[in-house]
Amino acid sequence: MKIMSKGFKWYICCCMLLVLMLPAAGRSHADTMEDMQGTTLPGGTVYTASGFSGPTFEPENIGDGDWYSLWRLNARYAWLEAKFPEAVQMKAVQLSTGSIGKRYETYTVEGLQNGQWSRLGKKTYKLDPEGNVALAPIPVPEGWYDGIRVKIQSTRDWLLVTELQYISDLDSPSELKTTYGDQQLGLTWKPVSGASGYRIRYGPESGGYTQTLDVSADTYSGLTIPNLNNGQVYYLTVAALTGNSRSNYSNEILNVPVTGFDLPKAMTGGSNGEWYRNPATNTRDHNMSTTWRYNGSDPQGELYYEFFYPLYISELQLTVSAAEDSDLTYTVYKGRGSSEQVLAQRQVHLNGSRNPVVLDPFPVTPGWYKDINVRIQSSTAPILVNEVRYNTDHTPVQNVKVTSGNAQLTLTWDPIVEADQYRIKYGMDYGNNANTQTLTVDKDAYTGYKLTGLVNNGSPYYIEVQAIVNGEAYGYSEIASGTPRSYSTGDFLPLGTMVTASGSFNDNYPSHAADRDFSSSWVPETGQSRSGTINFAFARPIDIHAIQPVMTMYPPGAQHYVIYGLKGREWILLYDGQVQVPYNASGGVLEPIPVTPGKYEGLMLTIDASPNWLVLQELLVFYNQPVGTVSSDTYGQQLPTVSDDTYQ
């Protein structure tokens, strides 16, 4: 039996929670494709080349958004061609290459319009890079193109391209994200200023869109596409509409409608081997496009899951992929070593495809499980798993929301129709059911139940809710958290606020500090990600008297803030001092920082979190006029917002 001390378990829990908001360990800054200025080519683009040096170096690699994958050919002359599923507006193209020694290379760009190829631009480079490098963009006549072709001439025998992008002045939707549900998919994206609406295209193949949906301009914050087929892969993209014109399409994403439930966040897991870019955590990240990839030499991979609190499971649901035709055996079991007990086993043949496949559920003996594991044997490598989920007839409570108050927390959740009562467990020890207080409340309590007599010390409480049906406990909710506090909380920044910063680490963009979502954050790339400067520019001046960062730090401590406000062309010092930052994994709403009251066109914050990571989840403000206030600690939910007419 594995023994873990309470202190060590608490340390692991804290580290796990904080890492949810930090960049993935082991990834270098180069993952962001440094100095690349353009946009990855559209999903569904068809790539061809005059040749390539084996299956690892196919031309498709130049459009996958990853400059560690590449096209390569042993030649001094070659061409690469990309034909788009939809016309793309551009004014330049940009390529990146790698280290293959000193050489001169000439790149000639051709464009496809109305079925005809024509020469667009040409540039020669003197190269001797030590690693991957972005080349200076090659200007082309601004216009709409159905494809591009690049001819390459080199003074060395080897040719290598890691990425090809286009550059456009059109403002297009970005950061397209999707969620899955029963016969439906949800979409959100970063809006385009001035757009009159948006066009969503989706279909069963990358670039093969069979459905078009035009929606209003305010739909970007949450669109549900209903009446979809469970288990069917859908590829989706979105463009902005302005009058009779459209922008370029956004990044393409894929997702799969499914029934059932995600594994809880309050758990640990692992595998017997994984690629660092394809870890086992990808099987429980609620993202069907990411995978765990087994990296062992033998054809048998294993996934392990251990839950902080029991799950009532009747079926296990696997979504998997196969790079080539494979015969696989999946074994579901609980326990490890001598205590292993097989729950289900099945042999499956998978055809090689880029699309994930939702397997038929694996029935297990219905009951409460503290752990569950999967063993996979394959006739070919690699072994890939996209997502592991479960089905149950003991429905867990969904969407627990926590609103903070003075020495109290107010809870709401979605009701379970059959429930006679609910059981609430709460405490300050994350993931430790043994160290909690328990209340049994009436079946109507879901509309708003107050936990009172709590401590205002900046530390969060962790809450779980269960339905009681005919005297039997149903599944636990996800752990929700909230922090009692005696001070007020501010409002979100106005819609349309532009955010820039002194760089960002990986995909922790500056815009996340004003996206009305506590689950995303800005992390700077400067100061070893421990200090940085972030700027907020408002469409019109706003009248404020305090600001309120939402951030966390482990261990808790002080950070140094310097805050300026913009009036006209002058930056005015508003605050210079220390700010205490508690540890709160779900979003620490700090005490308000008073600033000189006035109308400001922008704010600039320089923050030093040394020696810890700087993680700014959101910036709230206090306005000098009556507006609705935010008073919630919820993780990633849409909180009450200020309206567009907040400007004075």
ZAMARGU-4260 file (C-alpha; in steps of 0.2 Angstrom, whole numbers, plus 5000, padded with zeros to 4 digits):
<rodrens>
0) 5000/5000/5000 | 5006/5017/4996 | 5008/5029/5011 | 5008/5048/5009 | 5010/5060/5023
5) 4996/5073/5026 | 5010/5087/5024 | 5017/5080/5008 | 4999/5078/5001 | 4995/5096/5005
10) 5011/5102/4996 | 5007/5091/4981 | 4990/5099/4980 | 4996/5117/4981 | 5009/5114/4968
15) 4995/5105/4957 | 4983/5119/4959 | 4996/5133/4955 | 5002/5124/4940 | 4985/5125/4932
20) 4988/5144/4929 | 5007/5142/4925 | 5015/5138/4908 | 5018/5119/4906 | 5035/5114/4913
25) 5048/5109/4901 | 5043/5119/4887 | 5055/5132/4880 | 5050/5150/4874 | 5054/5144/4856
30) 5037/5135/4856 | 5029/5153/4853 | 5039/5153/4836 | 5049/5168/4840 | 5049/5183/4828
35) 5035/5175/4817 | 5023/5189/4813 | 5010/5180/4803 | 4996/5168/4805 | 4997/5149/4802
40) 4989/5143/4786 | 4971/5138/4786 | 4966/5120/4792 | 4962/5109/4777 | 4976/5117/4766
45) 4982/5104/4754 | 5001/5103/4753 | 5012/5097/4740 | 5031/5098/4736 | 5044/5093/4723
50) 5050/5080/4736 | 5053/5076/4754 | 5065/5065/4764 | 5054/5052/4771 | 5037/5052/4781
55) 5044/5062/4795 | 5048/5077/4784 | 5031/5079/4774 | 5026/5096/4767 | 5011/5097/4779
60) 5023/5101/4793 | 5026/5119/4787 | 5007/5123/4791 | 5005/5114/4808 | 5010/5129/4819
65) 5025/5120/4826 | 5042/5124/4820 | 5050/5109/4828 | 5041/5099/4814 | 5048/5102/4797
70) 5049/5099/4779 | 5067/5093/4772 | 5074/5088/4756 | 5092/5083/4750 | 5092/5095/4735
75) 5098/5113/4730 | 5081/5117/4722 | 5064/5113/4727 | 5046/5120/4728 | 5032/5119/4741
80) 5014/5122/4737 | 4999/5126/4748 | 4981/5127/4741 | 4968/5134/4753 | 4950/5128/4756
85) 4945/5146/4756 | 4953/5162/4749 | 4965/5171/4760 | 4969/5189/4760 | 4987/5193/4763
90) 5001/5206/4760 | 5016/5196/4764 | 5022/5178/4768 | 5035/5173/4780 | 5045/5157/4782
95) 5056/5149/4795 | 5071/5138/4793 | 5084/5129/4803 | 5102/5125/4806 | 5110/5116/4791
100) 5126/5126/4789 | 5131/5142/4780 | 5122/5146/4764 | 5113/5158/4753 | 5095/5155/4749
105) 5083/5163/4737 | 5064/5161/4740 | 5052/5166/4726 | 5034/5167/4730 | 5020/5164/4718
110) 5001/5166/4721 | 4985/5157/4714 | 4971/5168/4708 | 4957/5163/4696 | 4966/5147/4693
115) 4982/5155/4687 | 4999/5156/4696 | 5009/5172/4695 | 5025/5178/4703 | 5022/5189/4718
120) 5039/5192/4727 | 5057/5187/4729 | 5070/5188/4743 | 5088/5181/4746 | 5095/5178/4763
125) 5112/5175/4770 | 5110/5161/4783 | 5120/5152/4797 | 5108/5150/4811 | 5112/5140/4826
130) 5094/5134/4828 | 5077/5138/4820 | 5075/5156/4814 | 5061/5167/4807 | 5066/5174/4790
135) 5061/5192/4786 | 5044/5193/4778 | 5042/5193/4759 | 5030/5207/4753 | 5017/5202/4740
140) 5003/5213/4731 | 4989/5214/4744 | 4974/5203/4739 | 4965/5187/4740 | 4974/5171/4735
145) 4968/5153/4733 | 4986/5146/4736 | 5004/5150/4737 | 5019/5142/4730 | 5037/5145/4736
150) 5052/5140/4725 | 5069/5138/4735 | 5086/5139/4728 | 5101/5136/4740 | 5120/5135/4739
155) 5120/5119/4750 | 5113/5102/4746 | 5100/5102/4760 | 5084/5112/4760 | 5073/5114/4776
160) 5057/5124/4780 | 5050/5123/4798 | 5035/5135/4795 | 5025/5145/4782 | 5014/5159/4787
165) 5004/5173/4779 | 5003/5191/4785 | 4987/5202/4783 | 4981/5218/4789 | 4963/5211/4790
170) 4957/5210/4808 | 4951/5192/4810 | 4944/5182/4825 | 4957/5174/4836 | 4958/5162/4851
175) 4944/5151/4845 | 4939/5139/4859 | 4927/5125/4860 | 4918/5114/4873 | 4909/5098/4870
180) 4892/5092/4877 | 4878/5080/4873 | 4874/5082/4854 | 4881/5100/4855 | 4897/5110/4854
185) 4900/5127/4862 | 4911/5141/4854 | 4920/5157/4860 | 4932/5168/4852 | 4941/5185/4853
190) 4930/5197/4844 | 4934/5210/4830 | 4930/5228/4833 | 4917/5235/4821 | 4911/5218/4815
195) 4893/5217/4811 | 4892/5198/4813 | 4902/5182/4812 | 4901/5167/4800 | 4905/5150/4807
200) 4909/5135/4796 | 4910/5117/4802 | 4911/5100/4795 | 4918/5082/4797 | 4935/5085/4789
205) 4949/5098/4791 | 4944/5112/4778 | 4929/5101/4773 | 4916/5112/4780 | 4898/5107/4775
210) 4888/5119/4786 | 4888/5138/4787 | 4880/5148/4802 | 4879/5167/4802 | 4877/5175/4819
215) 4876/5192/4827 | 4891/5202/4833 | 4888/5199/4851 | 4889/5180/4850 | 4907/5178/4852
220) 4906/5176/4871 | 4896/5160/4870 | 4888/5151/4855 | 4880/5134/4856 | 4878/5123/4840
225) 4864/5110/4844 | 4858/5095/4835 | 4875/5087/4832 | 4879/5069/4831 | 4888/5062/4847
230) 4904/5053/4842 | 4906/5063/4826 | 4922/5074/4824 | 4918/5092/4819 | 4931/5105/4812
235) 4926/5123/4815 | 4932/5140/4811 | 4925/5158/4811 | 4927/5174/4801 | 4921/5192/4805
240) 4908/5200/4794 | 4908/5218/4790 | 4894/5223/4778 | 4896/5212/4762 | 4914/5208/4767
245) 4922/5194/4777 | 4939/5193/4786 | 4951/5179/4785 | 4945/5164/4795 | 4952/5160/4812
250) 4962/5146/4818 | 4953/5129/4815 | 4949/5118/4830 | 4941/5101/4831 | 4929/5094/4844
255) 4917/5079/4847 | 4900/5080/4855 | 4899/5066/4869 | 4888/5061/4883 | 4895/5058/4901
260) 4907/5067/4912 | 4925/5073/4913 | 4936/5066/4926 | 4938/5078/4941 | 4951/5091/4943
265) 4955/5084/4960 | 4965/5069/4956 | 4982/5063/4951 | 4987/5053/4936 | 5001/5047/4926
270) 5008/5034/4914 | 5022/5021/4911 | 5029/5033/4898 | 5025/5048/4888 | 5032/5061/4875
275) 5035/5078/4884 | 5024/5086/4871 | 5010/5073/4874 | 5009/5070/4892 | 4996/5059/4901
280) 4987/5075/4908 | 4981/5078/4890 | 4969/5063/4893 | 4959/5074/4906 | 4961/5091/4899
285) 4944/5092/4892 | 4952/5095/4875 | 4948/5081/4861 | 4962/5088/4850 | 4977/5084/4862
290) 4984/5067/4865 | 4994/5056/4877 | 5007/5047/4867 | 5016/5032/4874 | 5035/5033/4871
295) 5041/5016/4877 | 5049/5003/4866 | 5037/4989/4869 | 5019/4990/4862 | 5010/4992/4879
300) 5006/5008/4887 | 4997/5011/4904 | 4987/5026/4911 | 4984/5028/4930 | 4971/5039/4938
305) 4969/5041/4957 | 4954/5052/4963 | 4954/5063/4979 | 4936/5058/4982 | 4927/5043/4975
310) 4918/5043/4958 | 4903/5032/4955 | 4906/5025/4938 | 4896/5013/4927 | 4906/5015/4911
315) 4923/5021/4905 | 4923/5031/4889 | 4939/5032/4879 | 4942/5044/4864 | 4958/5038/4855
320) 4968/5040/4839 | 4978/5029/4827 | 4992/5036/4816 | 4991/5020/4805 | 4980/5004/4804
325) 4981/4996/4821 | 4974/4981/4831 | 4973/4986/4850 | 4968/4978/4866 | 4961/4990/4879
330) 4960/4983/4897 | 4951/4993/4911 | 4956/4989/4929 | 4958/4995/4947 | 4971/4993/4959
335) 4990/4990/4955 | 5002/4976/4957 | 4995/4961/4967 | 4978/4971/4970 | 4975/4973/4952
340) 4957/4968/4947 | 4952/4968/4928 | 4935/4977/4925 | 4933/4977/4906 | 4943/4971/4891
345) 4940/4973/4872 | 4950/4971/4856 | 4948/4985/4843 | 4954/4988/4825 | 4957/5006/4821
350) 4960/5013/4804 | 4974/5026/4802 | 4967/5043/4803 | 4971/5061/4809 | 4953/5061/4817
355) 4950/5055/4835 | 4938/5040/4837 | 4926/5039/4852 | 4925/5020/4857 | 4910/5011/4863
360) 4909/5013/4882 | 4918/5000/4893 | 4905/4994/4905 | 4912/4991/4923 | 4903/4985/4939
365) 4893/5001/4945 | 4900/5008/4961 | 4912/5020/4970 | 4930/5020/4963 | 4945/5028/4971
370) 4956/5024/4956 | 4954/5017/4938 | 4968/5012/4925 | 4969/5008/4907 | 4982/4996/4899
375) 4984/4997/4880 | 4992/4984/4869 | 4995/4989/4850 | 5001/4980/4835 | 5009/4996/4829
380) 5016/5011/4837 | 5012/5024/4843 | 4998/5022/4856 | 4988/5038/4857 | 4973/5043/4869
385) 4964/5059/4867 | 4952/5059/4882 | 4946/5048/4896 | 4929/5051/4903 | 4915/5041/4913
390) 4897/5038/4913 | 4886/5036/4928 | 4868/5035/4933 | 4872/5043/4950 | 4873/5061/4942
395) 4886/5072/4950 | 4880/5090/4954 | 4885/5102/4940 | 4890/5121/4940 | 4893/5125/4958
400) 4895/5144/4959 | 4902/5153/4975 | 4899/5171/4979 | 4910/5179/4992 | 4904/5190/5007
405) 4909/5196/5024 | 4913/5180/5034 | 4901/5170/5022 | 4900/5161/5005 | 4884/5159/4995
410) 4882/5144/4985 | 4871/5140/4970 | 4871/5125/4958 | 4861/5116/4945 | 4847/5105/4952
415) 4846/5086/4951 | 4828/5083/4947 | 4826/5067/4958 | 4835/5075/4973 | 4827/5075/4990
420) 4841/5084/4999 | 4859/5089/4996 | 4875/5087/5006 | 4888/5101/5007 | 4906/5097/5012
425) 4917/5112/5015 | 4934/5115/5022 | 4951/5123/5020 | 4961/5108/5015 | 4960/5105/4996
430) 4955/5087/4991 | 4955/5080/5009 | 4937/5074/5012 | 4942/5068/5030 | 4945/5086/5036
435) 4929/5094/5031 | 4912/5100/5039 | 4896/5092/5032 | 4879/5100/5031 | 4863/5092/5024
440) 4851/5105/5016 | 4834/5105/5008 | 4831/5101/4990 | 4827/5119/4986 | 4844/5125/4993
445) 4852/5125/4975 | 4845/5143/4972 | 4856/5150/4985 | 4863/5143/5001 | 4874/5154/5013
450) 4888/5146/5023 | 4891/5158/5038 | 4903/5160/5052 | 4918/5158/5040 | 4935/5166/5043
455) 4941/5182/5033 | 4959/5178/5032 | 4962/5178/5013 | 4962/5159/5012 | 4950/5150/5001
460) 4937/5137/5007 | 4934/5122/4996 | 4916/5115/4993 | 4908/5100/4986 | 4890/5096/4984
465) 4881/5079/4982 | 4863/5075/4979 | 4854/5063/4990 | 4841/5053/4981 | 4830/5041/4991
470) 4843/5041/5004 | 4857/5037/4992 | 4872/5049/4989 | 4875/5053/4971 | 4891/5059/4963
475) 4902/5073/4970 | 4902/5090/4961 | 4919/5097/4955 | 4927/5106/4970 | 4922/5124/4970
480) 4931/5137/4980 | 4928/5154/4987 | 4936/5166/4999 | 4926/5176/5012 | 4932/5194/5013
485) 4927/5210/5021 | 4931/5221/5006 | 4921/5225/4990 | 4926/5219/4973 | 4927/5229/4957
490) 4920/5228/4939 | 4928/5221/4923 | 4937/5233/4912 | 4925/5240/4897 | 4923/5229/4882
495) 4935/5234/4868 | 4950/5237/4880 | 4966/5235/4871 | 4980/5226/4881 | 4998/5225/4877
500) 5013/5220/4888 | 5032/5217/4888 | 5030/5200/4880 | 5021/5184/4886 | 5026/5166/4890
505) 5019/5153/4879 | 5000/5156/4877 | 4998/5166/4892 | 4993/5182/4883 | 4991/5200/4889
510) 4973/5200/4883 | 4969/5187/4896 | 4970/5200/4910 | 4955/5208/4902 | 4945/5194/4895
515) 4933/5192/4910 | 4938/5174/4914 | 4948/5170/4930 | 4954/5153/4922 | 4966/5162/4910
520) 4981/5173/4914 | 4995/5184/4908 | 5012/5178/4912 | 5027/5189/4906 | 5042/5183/4897
525) 5053/5196/4905 | 5062/5195/4921 | 5062/5176/4920 | 5043/5177/4920 | 5044/5186/4937
530) 5042/5204/4932 | 5034/5213/4918 | 5024/5229/4912 | 5006/5228/4905 | 4996/5242/4897
535) 4977/5244/4896 | 4970/5256/4883 | 4952/5261/4884 | 4941/5266/4869 | 4936/5282/4879
540) 4942/5289/4896 | 4934/5280/4911 | 4932/5288/4928 | 4940/5277/4942 | 4946/5278/4960
545) 4954/5261/4963 | 4960/5246/4954 | 4960/5228/4960 | 4971/5214/4953 | 4966/5196/4952
550) 4981/5185/4955 | 4989/5172/4965 | 5006/5167/4972 | 5013/5151/4980 | 5019/5153/4993
555) 5009/5169/4998 | 5020/5185/4999 | 5022/5203/4993 | 5024/5210/4976 | 5029/5228/4971
560) 5017/5238/4960 | 5020/5254/4951 | 5004/5260/4943 | 5002/5275/4930 | 4986/5283/4923
565) 4986/5291/4905 | 4978/5308/4903 | 4981/5316/4886 | 4999/5312/4882 | 5005/5312/4900
570) 5007/5296/4912 | 5003/5301/4929 | 5010/5291/4944 | 4995/5284/4954 | 5003/5271/4966
575) 5020/5264/4970 | 5021/5251/4984 | 5020/5234/4990 | 5004/5223/4988 | 5001/5207/4998
580) 4996/5192/4987 | 4988/5177/4995 | 4988/5159/4988 | 4971/5156/4980 | 4971/5144/4966
585) 4954/5149/4958 | 4958/5167/4958 | 4964/5179/4972 | 4954/5195/4971 | 4966/5206/4980
590) 4961/5221/4991 | 4957/5237/4981 | 4972/5248/4978 | 4966/5266/4979 | 4972/5278/4965
595) 4970/5296/4962 | 4952/5298/4956 | 4950/5304/4939 | 4946/5300/4920 | 4960/5290/4912
600) 4962/5284/4895 | 4973/5270/4900 | 4983/5261/4914 | 5000/5255/4915 | 5006/5242/4928
605) 5024/5237/4932 | 5024/5222/4943 | 5038/5213/4952 | 5034/5196/4959 | 5052/5190/4962
610) 5056/5177/4967 | 5040/5169/4962 | 5031/5168/4945 | 5020/5183/4940 | 5002/5177/4936
615) 4989/5191/4933 | 4972/5183/4930 | 4962/5199/4928 | 4962/5217/4932 | 4946/5224/4940
620) 4942/5243/4942 | 4931/5254/4954 | 4921/5267/4944 | 4915/5284/4951 | 4898/5280/4946
625) 4885/5267/4951 | 4887/5251/4942 | 4885/5233/4946 | 4899/5225/4956 | 4908/5209/4954
630) 4907/5198/4970 | 4912/5181/4965 | 4927/5170/4966 | 4921/5157/4953 | 4934/5149/4942
635) 4932/5153/4924 | 4913/5159/4924 | 4906/5174/4916 | 4903/5186/4930 | 4892/5202/4930
640) 4900/5215/4918 | 4900/5233/4915 | 4890/5239/4900 | 4897/5248/4885 | 4890/5264/4891
645) 4900/5264/4907 | 4912/5278/4899 | 4908/5295/4905
</rodrens>
